[in-house]
Amino acid sequence: MPGSKKFLTPRRIGGLLFPSDSSNSNESVSESEFPGFEVGVTEKSAQDNIISDENPDDPQPSTSGAGPARSCSPVPGRKRKLFARVQDSDVSSASDSDSDFKVIESSSSCDSEGEYSPVKRQHTRRRMRFVVGMGPRLWCLLQLLLVVGVYGSEILLQVNSPYNTLTMDPHTIHFSHAKGEAQVKWGLTFPQGINRELCDEGDACLDFGVAKVVVTTEDHCQKVSWVASNVVELEDCIIMEGHWYGGGEQISQPWPIEKEPRDETAFITADMLQNPSRWYGGVTEAYWISSTGLAVRVEETTPLFLSVPDLDGDSVADELCLKARYELPYVAMPGSNLTLDYFLCSADDIRKVHEATYPLFFSLPESVPDARMIEEPIWSTWAEYKTEVNDTRVLALAKEITNRGFNNSQVEIDDDWETCHGNAVFNPDHFPDPKAVVDQLHSEGFRVTLWIHPFINDDCEAFAYPDQQGYFVKDSEGQTQKTHWWQGSSAGIIDFSNEEAVAWWSQRLLDLKEETGIDSFKFDAGEASWLPDVYTLNVDERFWPNAYTQEYVDTVSQFGNMIETRVARGTQRHNIFVRMLDKDSIWGSYNGLKSLVPTLLHFGILGYPFVLPDMVGGNGYGDLPGRELFMRWAQANAFMPAIQFSFLPWNYDDQVTELSLEVTRLHSQMGPLLQRLAQEATTSVAPIARPTWWLCPDLESCLTADQQFLLGDDLLVVPVVEEGATTLEVVVPPGSWQQAGTDQVIEGPITLTLNDITLESIVYFTRQSSKRVKH
């Protein structure tokens, strides 16, 4: 939907006529006598030109999207211009005799939410004055109204749409919509006195010589596009009003994200465990939503460096700063311009803006993952055995699982099963007959998956052939560029943008399945941060380096819906599980148990509903999980889209074993609901696990509830995540909710504290059907 242009810098157009309530209403102004301004052009009909408060039957300002959203100024009593609409959007055809343009000055008041209040309407009649004549004094007044704008400084450009208005002054972009105003500090510094010229691109365009900005309306969004040829960095910082969600996976995963300011870093998929203070994780999207009804999307072609700074020292982030510059790991081709492209989108609340904005930029899953992986627990060798894995241990693990009464989706053979990392050949010392092991597991009702990664260490026999064939990531001269990873100090990394390399690498895995009977794979790594410093990819360089992650996921997804990855970037369409990066076996939010629910919610908002939580109890890097931590972790997992064990419940005691069995039975009982929600995720942006604010997007308590989640709209899950807890705080959304195991029905919204919490407590609530609240 095109927006209307409002250039408040001189532009020559046809004659302007300003009607009045006097006999001079038809007085015309010649183009030669007065330089023109293009003011308030839309494609609405002329009968909509003026909204007069002198007539109570006049239409109210729209907040529904059916008409132009008129937002009050955030400062009470501030003067605001209302630019009347004209019938014909072709300015060049305006005649001297037509009443095409009107400028209205108005005063208005807002209610507490920043909107026009119908109740107060009779007390806030807008008094409108029309410019009557075109004498010298009135012409000066007109220039003052046009140049000294709504925000008290020179307006460079303005674009209107039915949903919002974007106004740019020399320091700030103001994005006004029905719920308020977002402000963006644009940081390009120009030499004093630099000229600016209008340009004919988008809905508004200004060329400053060294850089150009184009604003284009797209549906309920305004796209801001900067392009520069002689500037090394572009920066726009969005003021973080309200609460914010989205962006990158984090080691502590704050919910909302302003709780933890971040220093500047390249916004790429990365293994954040290697440098937690610098890197985001492997599940990242340049997409954010705010409780103010604002959504922000940065184009993938922007070489984005992101910071979320705390400017006033209160440990809360104040800005979302978007910087563009060509610096590693981004690569600029010779002669390329620097670009910073992003969208500002608006709606009435955070849920509505997400539902409206997400489909513009991302896909929904095309189908659902493997049903058994959803309903039954996965058993991995990693946390329990680390690299000390062999056929005897795998078979003994399976036997214990069955004998203890546990069900299974599959057993996953993790690191270190290969002869050398990257050879893709079973180590005969550990697995003398891998097919016999797989056959035995199949006979006992287990499926078998295998840990796979994209590296080949340079001391492996398998390194030479792909090196000779050019299958590793190379430099521009075609030479293999080596990298390092956690299991190799010098390795090649497969170039998944090379079709021949993909075919060779994939065929090795297909051969492995054929030879051993392996059912599927767990795919590890794939982050762009593992690329060597010097690299090339066979895709448009504007998408480097994050294109590597997308190419990797696209490749491995061909192995079916029983796989898992730990990376995602623009790959929402695939029907695969996305795993949380390795968690530590600790209670806190710094990669411990309290980061579990926020990470679950984060993945869902970014469009990855099929979340595979990390192993129950974490990975045991350092300390092993205590029995209470292990149980609380398992209970939290019971309602998530999948559950995965590695540390063995029976290694604790009989109580932990029995409670773990209860958790797996409960998870299986949730199977039909999980399957239904998984199917819904293929047609709706609603995640399987939803934030509490999904049902109460305007309530502060819902917006900040970070240790509970909704399973669909009718099940509220509140895990116990505090060590030694005997009480539990619950934020109950609107509606009537019955706590499981009790007859108590609670009317929401309300925040309450439950007492008598024990190790056996699994707390969840079901919304009563007769009381369901429609959003």
Secondary structure, 3 states (H helix, E strand, C coil): CCCEEEECCCCCCCCCECCCCCCCCCCECCCCCCCCCECCCCCCCHHHCCCCCCCCCCCCCECCCCCCECCCCCCCCCCEEEECCCCCCCHHHCCCCCCCCCEEEECCCCCCCCCCCCCCHHHCCCCCECCCCCCHHHHHHHHHHHHECCCCCECCEEEECCCEEEEECCCEEEEEECCEEEEEEECCCCCCCCCCEECCCCCEEEECCCEEEEEEEECCEEEEEEEECCCCCEEEEEECCCCEEEEECCCCCCCCHHHCCEEEEECCCCCHHHCCCCCCCCEEEEEEEECCCEEEEECCCCCEEEEECCCCCCCCCCEEEEEECCCCCCCCCCCCCEEEEEEEEECCCHHHHHHHHHHHHCCCCCCCCCHHHHHCCEEECHHHHCCCCCHHHHHHHHHHHHHCCCCCCEEEECCCCECCCCCCCECCCCCCCHHHHHHHHHHCCCCEEEEECCEEECCCHHHHHHHHHCCECECCCCCECCEEECCEEEEEEECCCCHHHHHHHHHHHHHHHHHHCCCEEEECCCCHHHCCCCCECCCCHHHCCCHHHHHHHHHHHHHCCCCEECCECCCCCCCCEEECCCCCCCCCCCCCHHHHHHHHHHHHHCCCCCEECCCCCCCCCCCCCCHHHHHHHHHHHCCCCCCEECCCHHHCCHHHHHHHHHHHHHHHHCHHHHHHHHHHCCCCCCCCEECHHHCCCCCHHHHCCCCCEEECCCEEECCCCCCCCCCEEEEEEEEEEEECCCCCEEEEEEEEEECCCCCCCCCEEEECHHHCCCC
